[in-house]
Amino acid sequence: MTKTLFEQFDKVSTKEWKQKIQFDLKGADYNEALIYKSYEGIDVKPFYNKEDISNISIDNLNPSTWKNSLKIEVKDATDGNDSAHEAIKKGAETIYFNILSEKIDPQILLSNIKSDITIYIETTFLSVEYIEKFNAIVSKSALDVFVLTDIIGNLSKTGNWYTSLKEDHDVLEKVLEKGTSLKSCISVHLSMFQNAGATMIQQLAYGLAHVNEYLNYFQDKSHNPFKNTPVIFKVAVGGNYFFEIAKIQALRVLWDSLAGEYNMLKKCYIFAHPSHRNKTILDYNVNMLRTTTECMSAVLGGADVIHNVRYDEIYNLENDFGTRIALNQLLILKSESYFDIVNNPSSGSYYIESLTNQLAEKALALFKNIEEGGGYLSQLKTGTIQKKIKESADKEQELFDKEEIILTGANTFKNPDEIIPPLQKQVFQEKNVRKTLINPIISRRLCEKIEKNLI
């Protein structure tokens, strides 16, 4: 029997590859010429092979496919229900309701939605009575409904508890206990870290420390939501394609490790969406390209649910065209590009698996440092986390200003005849002087300074 094609070639070790490269460089320094110093503090090599993952064991933690979702901000129950039906008609497989007021009638909001559509509900307030209304409706139907609650995320984002630390935790317990028919679960808001300028390592470590506060709190409680209901991580995906794939995979590795320590349910849901940080109002159609590659990263990284953001979401109110394009981008990835055919498509990539391992290891080290420093809430109270995120954001902003981070049409390849679109929304953060317990974690876009100079 003749040898296969691969058997005809000798194996080449990492050392031999490097020697060959150094010879071809003709005296240039290998580290200076070919090692990319990433913003995450990870050195990216010019090649990877099996030796790079010889000591790495990453289980297949990815789901076999993902569900396309649409996020709907609900100000009126009838309008929210109409938007959901329209989205389902156009291909949405799940609906993510963000409810802004207790006046929204759950019965009207969920009216005539088919049972094969998973529904995620998040509220901007904390109310046991309101969740009871949803539970009563779901108990008489076949709907699959998740209620997401994150009191620590609210504190991080707004600077205040809904009421107080004790009352918020007491209400959270009751909310989770009320979820008998619906799935009432803890959610962890990693998105705010990304949108505020945190590095991927910080996002992972802070997210892990964030959920660890809940694990510690519920560890000795009679009703522990982590034993039967998966935690939901909300993750914003940026433009660093391969690193973002690795970030999502590293999150699963880290949760698997942490949940094992507490003997909790190791399954988690990852709810991903494109970041706002790199979106612009300059040459705004390029945002479509950015959101497409970011959704691809989410898919290949193994997110369970993905909702896209409109290309004009930064400055424009909800509109049919923007919403349709956002949903169609996801439909093309699934129905025309067949991204869901291969289970765990990034498995076997030496580069991605090496990145995943390095991100997980660095994030775990930072997580341990946070716990030694008193934990997430303690470091949030002292302002340590906010300070570290600001340092990272300032560094990233400096790289953007120097055009070492490129946003086409914004800081490079600018259109000299650029016309700023009509701004239907508040594009820039307004100063809101109010009393807060802590300094909130504030979202910032990279392009804001340039945009302000043109408006």
N, C-alpha and C positions, 0 to 999 in steps of 0.2 A: 504493500500500500504506500503510495507517495505521501510525502509530508505535506501538511497544509501550508498555506502561504506564510502564516505567522511563524511556523516552526523553522522556516528557512532562514530566519534572521536571528542573530545572537541577541540576548537580552542586554540592554544598556542601563547601567546603574546611574543614579543621580550624580555621583562623583564624575563619571565619564562624560555625561552630558555637560556638566559645568566646565570641565576641562576643555571640551570642544568649543564651548561658547567663549571662554576666556581666550583661547587661541584665535578665534575669529574676530575678537574685539581689538586685536592688534595693539595691546598695551593699555587700552581704556579700562578704567576701573569697573569691574562687574557690578559692584553694589551701587555705584553712582549712576552707571549707564542704564541698568536694567531692573533694579529693585525700585518698585513704586511705593513711596511712603504714604500710606492712606491716611485720611482724616481720622479714621478709627484707631490709629496706632498699630495697625497690622501691616506688615511688610508683604507686598504682593510680588511674587517671584515671576520670572518670565516663562517658567514651565513647572508642571506638577506631574508626578507619576505615583505609582502604587506605594512607594516608600513613604510618601507624605501622609498616608492614612493607615500605615501598618499598625500603629498603636491606637487607632481610633475605632470605636464601636458605636455606630449610630443606628439604632433600630428604625425600621420603617414605621414611623409614627404618623405618616401623612394619610389623609382620607383619599379614597379612590377618585373622588370628583368634588366639585364645589357647587354651591347654589348661587345663582345671580339674584341680587336683591335691589330694591329701590328704597331709599330713605325718604320719608314723607314727614315734613313738619306739620303737625296738626293744630290748626288754630280754630277750625270748625269741623265738627264731626261729619257732616254731610259731604263737605268738600274733601275731607280726608278719605272717606269711603269711596267717593267717585274717583279720586286719584289712584287709589289702590286697585280698583276694578280696571281702570284704563291701563295701568302698569302690567297687570296680570295678562290682559289681552295682548299686550305688546311683548310678552315673554318673561316677565319677572317671575321667579320661582319662590321668592320669599318677599315679605313686606316688613320694613323697619319703620314703625311709627314712633316719632318723637313728639310726645304730647305736652303741650305748653300750658294747659289749664285744667283744673279739676272740673270745670264746667263742660268739658267734652264728654258727650254721652257715649259710653262704651258699646251700648246696644246698637246705636246708629253706626258707629265707627266700624264694627265687625259685621254689619248686615250683609248677608248673602255671599260672604267670602267662602270659597270652596275649601273643603277640609284638607285637600292635598297641598295647600299653600301654608307654609310655616310663617308665623307672625312673631316678630320681635317688638316688644313694647318698652319704651323708656319714657320716664316722666321727668319734668324739670322741678318737681316737687316730691315730697315724701308723705304718703298717705296710706294708712292701712285700709281705711274705708273704701278708698278708690280701687285698691287691688281686690277687695272683697267683691266689688261689682263685676270686675272682669272674671273672677273665679266663678261667680254664680252663672254668668253667661256661658263660659267655656264648659262648665259641668253639664250643661244641657245640649252640648254640641260635640262634634268630632274634631273641632279645631285644635291644631297644635300651636300653642301660644307660650312664648317665653317672656317673662318680665325681668328686665335687667335693672339692678340696683347697685349703685356705687357711691356710698356716702363719703368715703375717703377721697374719691375722685372729685366730688363736688367741693369738698374742702380745698383740695389742691388747686382747682380751677378758679374758684370764687374768693377764696381766702376765709370763708366762714362755713361753719356747719349749717345744716338746714335750721336746726334749733340750738342744740348743744351736743357735745360729745356723748354724754350719757343718753340723752333723749333720742338722738339719731340712732345709736346702737340698739336701744330698746325697740324703737319703731322698726328698724331693719329686721330684728328677730321676728317680730310679729308679721311683717310682710312676707318673710320667707316661710313662716309656718302656715300662712293663709293659702299658699300655693299648693292646693291639693289636686285640682284638675289642671290648672295651668302650671307651667314650670317656672317657679319663681327662683331666680338664681343670682349669685354674685357676679358682677361684671367688673373688669379692671381696665381702666382707661389709659392705655399706653400711648394713645394718639396725641394727647396733649404734650407729652414729652418731645415727640418728634416735631410737632408743629411749633414748639417753643425753641427748637434748635439743639436739643440734646443729641449726643452721639448715639449710635446704635447700642453700644455697650451700656451707656447710661439708661437708655430706654428699657433694655432687658433687665438690668439690675434694679432700677427703680420699680418696674412692674412687678418683679419678683418680691421685692421688699414690701410693696403695696399689698399684694395678695397675702403675704405672710402675716400682716397685721390682722387680716380676717381669720386666717388659720389659727393664730394664737388665741383670738377672742372666742372662737367657736369650739376650740379643742375639747373643753370640758363641759360644753352645753349639751343638754338632752337632745335638742334638735340641731344637728350639724348638717348644713346644706351641702358640704363638700363630700359627704359619704355617698350620696345618691344622685346629685345633680352636678353636671360639669360646670366648671367656672368658664366664663366667656371673656376672652381677652379681645379688646378692641384695639386694632393696630393700624397706624397710618404708614403707608408705604411711600418712600421717597424715590428719587431718580437714580440711585446707585444700584443698577440692575442686579448684578450677581450678589452683592452684599445684602440686598433686601431679601433675596431668596434665602440666603443663609440665615438672616436675622429671624425669619419666621420659623425655620427649622430649629434654630437654637432655642427659641422660646419653648417649643415642645420638649426639647431635651431637658431644659431647665425645670419646667413644670413637672415632668416625669420624675426628676430627681427629688424635687421638693415635696411633691405629693407622696412619694414613697416614704419619706422621713416621717410623715404624719399618718401613714396608712390610710390615705384618702384616695378617692376615685382619680385615677391617673388620666382619664380622658378629659380633654378640654376642647372648647370650640374657639377657633380664631376667626374673628369678624374683621375683615380687612377692607381698607379703602385708600385711595390715593391721598397723599399729603396736600395740605394747602401751602406749605412753606415755599415750594418752588413754583407756585402758580403766579401768573402775571396778568396785568391788564394791558401790557404792551405786547403787540403781536399775539393777541390772546388766542388765536386759532391754534398756535403751537401747543397750547394746553391739551389739545386732543391727543397729540403725540405723547406727551408726558403721561397722561392718565392711561393711555393704552399700554405703554411699557410697564407702568407701575402695577396695573392689573395683571399683566403677564407675570411679574415677579410674585404677586400674591398667589396666583394659580400654581406656579412651579414650586413655590415655597410650601404649599399645602394648606392654604386657608380653607376653612369650611364654608364660609359665606363671604361674598364680595359685593359691596355696593360701590358703584362708580360715582365720582363727582362730576357735575357738569363742567364743561370747558369754560363757561362764563359764570361759574358760581361765585367767584370773588366779588363781582360788581353787579351782577344781574339778578333780579328776582326770578323765582321759579317760572319756567316757560316750557311750552310743549316741545320746541325744537331741541333745546339743550338737554332736556330730560330724555327725549327719544334717542339722541346721539349717544348719551352716556350708557343707556341700556343696550343699544345696538353694538357698542364696542365689546361688551361682555358676551353678547349673543354670537358675534363673529368669532371670538376666541373659542367658544364652545361648539357652535354648530357648523362653522366653516373652517376653522383652523384645527379642530379636533384636539384641543388641549386636554380634554378629559379622557381620551382613549387610553393613555399610558398611565399606569399607577406609579406614583412617585417618580416622575420623569428625570429629576435631577440626581437620582441615586446612581452612584458609580462615577460621578464627576469628581475627580481628585481635587480640583480647585474648590468646588462648592463645599465638599465635605470637610476639607481643611479649613475653609473660612467658618463653616458652622461650628466646628470644634473650637477654633480660636475665639470666636465671639462668645460662645458658651462659657469657656474657661475664664476669660477676662470679666465677663458679666458676673459669674459666680464669685470671683475674687472681690469685686466691688460690692456685691450683695453681702458677703460676709463682713466686709468693712463697715457697711451701713448698720448691720445688726450689732456689731461690736460697739458702734457709736450710739446705740439706744434704739435703733429701728427707724422705719420710714417716718412715722408721725413725729418722733422726737427730732429728727433732722429737718423735717419740714418746719417745725415750730422754731428752731434756731436759725432757719434760713439757709442751712448748709446746702440743701438740694437745689434751691432756687439760685444760689450763688454759683454752684457748679454748672448748672444748665446755662446760665448767662455767660459764663466764661467760654463754654463750648459754642454758644450761639455767636458771641463776638468774634471768636476765631474763624468760624465758618463765614460770617459776614465779611471779615477782612479778606478771606480767600476769594469771595465773590466780587468784592470791590476791586481786587487786583486781576480779575478775570481768570483766576485759576479754577474757579467753579463757573461754568458757563451756562447761561440761560439764553438760548438763541432768540434774538429779537429784543432782548431786554438789556443785557450788559455787553453783548457782542452782536455783530451783524444787525445793527439797529436800522430801522426804517427812518430816514431823515424827515419823511413827510407823515410820520405817525400821527394818527388822529385818535385821541382818547375816546373810547365809547361812552355813551351816556351812563352815568353811575347811578343805578337805581338803589344801591345799598351803600352803607357806610363802609368804605374800603379800608380806611386807616383806623387804628385803635384810638378812641377818644379817651382823654383823661377823665376818670370817674372817681372823684374824691369821695371816699366813704371809709367808714371804720371797719377794719378787718382784723381777725385774730392773727393771721399770718399774711405774708406777701404772697399773692396768688401767682401761679405759673401762667405766664401770658404768652399767647401765640404771636409770632412775628413772621412776616414773609421777607425773604431775602431782597426782593425788588422794591420794597416800599420807599427807600430813600430816592431812588431814580424816578419813581412814579410821582412822588411829591414835587420834585423839581419841574415836572412837565405839566402839572395841573394848575 
